[in-house]
Amino acid sequence: DGHYMMGNSLAVLGELFRYSIKWGNNEVAFELEWQNLKNYLYIMRMRYEDDLEDELECDYGLEDVIVPKMILQPLVENCFSHAFKTKMPPWKVHVTARREGDRLVIAIEDNGCGIEGEKVAWIQRCLDENKEIRCTEKQRKSIGILNVKQRIEMICKEGSKVAIESEQHEGTVIRIIIVL
């Protein structure tokens, strides 16, 4: 029923907004961050319908892990603003959250247009050196990934980081590693 769908979508949109503007907490339980990602992808599925396939997998026992707020959605948003721009659907986003020893490892994987090798190395260098990543096409600053990386380094234990791997025409994987 259309009214139910619309009502549900508005409720989810409301939750997304509330999550992003709630002040005062830079850190949240992972469960809230994961739910926010689910809400975001729900809205994207409404928008792109059959063009989008998403898959989320999360290990049990991560709900209470404290993470910086808004680290997942901006990176998944990058799939839509960069990876899928010049790629024909179906678009796929696969997000996994795993506990590996004393680390939380989150991988955000897309089947987008990918990034050529030199540019991937340059982006990783910018991340490592905390330098602005400027997309030369329109000099549009891509603050998403750098912002996430800086907040992870500020809030999480030493050794926590963000890494990017990509293959042109195949897709991109962004890994967030948080030392628990």
N, C-alpha and C positions, 0 to 999 in steps of 0.2 A: 504494500500500500504506500503510495507516494507521500501522503501526509506523515506517515510514521517515519519513512526514510528522511524526509526533510527535517522533522523534529529531532531525530537522532543525530543528524549531521550538525544541526545548530548546537545541540548539547555538547557534542564532541569539540566543535569549534570553540565554544565557551570555555571548556576545560583547557584547551590549548592556550588560549589567551591568558587565562588565570594563572596557569603554570609559568608562562613566560614573564608575567609582570609582577609576580609575588616577590616583593623586596625582602632583603634581610637574610636570605639564606643562599649562600653561594654553593652550599653543599647539601645534597639530598640523599635519601636512601635510593639505591639503584632501582628498586621497584618503581619509584615515581618517575625516574628518568626513562625507564623501559615503557611504562604506561604512556608517557608523553609521546614517545616514538610511535607507539601503536596508534594513538590518536591522530598524529600527523599523517601516517600512512593510510589511515581510514579515509581521511579527507582527500588524499591523493588518488585513492582508488575510486572515490566518487567522481573526481574530476577526469581521470584518464580511463576509467572503466577497464575494458579488456586489454588495453595497451600496456597495462602495468601488472606485473606479477611480483608479489613480495613474499618473503619467507623470513620469519623471525625464530631463532632458536636460542634458548637461554637455559643454562644449567640451573638445577635446583640449588638453593642455599645461598644465592647471591642477593636476595631481596634486601637485606639489611646492610650490605656493603655501602659505605659512604663514598660518593663520587661528586665531582664538580657538577653543578647544574648546567643543563643545556649543552651537553657534549655530543649527543647523538643526533638530534634533529638537524643542526646546522650541517653536519657531514652528509646526512641523507639528502638534505635539500640541495647540496652540491651536485648530486646525481641529476637532478632535474635542471639546474641552471647551467651545468657544464656537460656532463657525460651523455645526456640524452638529446642535447640540442641538435646534433647533426646525425643522429642514429635513428633508423626506422624502428618502430615497435615490432614485437613485444619488448618492453623494457623490464629488466629484472633487477630487483634489489634483494640482497640476501644479507641479513645481519645476524651474527652469532655472538653470544657472550659465554665465555668458558672460563672455568677456574683451572689454571695451570700452575700447580704448586702454590707459591705465595703471590700469584699474580692473577689479576682479572684481565683477560685478553678479549677485546671486542674487535670483530672484523666487520667492516661495511664494504660489501662487494657489489659491483654493478657490472652489467654487460654493455656499458656505453661505448663511446667512440675511443676511449683510452687516450693515453698521452704518450708522445714519443719519448724515447729514452733520455735524451739530453734534457728535456724539459722536466721530466720526473726527477732527475738528479738535481736540477736547479731548484725545484720546489722543495726537495728534502733539505738542500743546503740552506735555503731561506728559513725553513722551519728550525733547523739546528742552530742557526745564527740569530733567530728572532727577527728576521727581516721581513718587511712587507712583501707580499706576493702580488705583483701587478700583472694583470693579463694585458699584454701589449695591444690586442685588437682595439679595445676601447679605453685602455688605461683604467679599467674598472678594478678596484681593489678587491681581492678575494680575501676577506678577513676571516671567513668561517673557520678554516682549518688552523690558521695561525692563532686565532683567538682561543680555540679549543686547546691547542697545544700549550699555550702560555698559562691558561688556567689550570691545566693538569699539572704542570711543573710547579705552579705556585702552591697548589692545595695538596697534591699527593706526595707520597714519599719519593726520595731520590731514586732514579732509575725508571720512573714512570715517563712514558713518551708517546709520541705519535709518529707513525711511519707510513710511507706511501709506496705502493708498487703499482705499476701499470704496464699494459701492453697495448700498443696502438691497434685500433679496430677490435680489440678483445674485451677491454674493460679495465677497471681500477679496483684495487683493494686498499682501504685505509685501515690501519691497525692502531687501536688505542691500547696501550699496555699500562696498567695501573698496579703498582706494587702495593700489596695489602699489608 
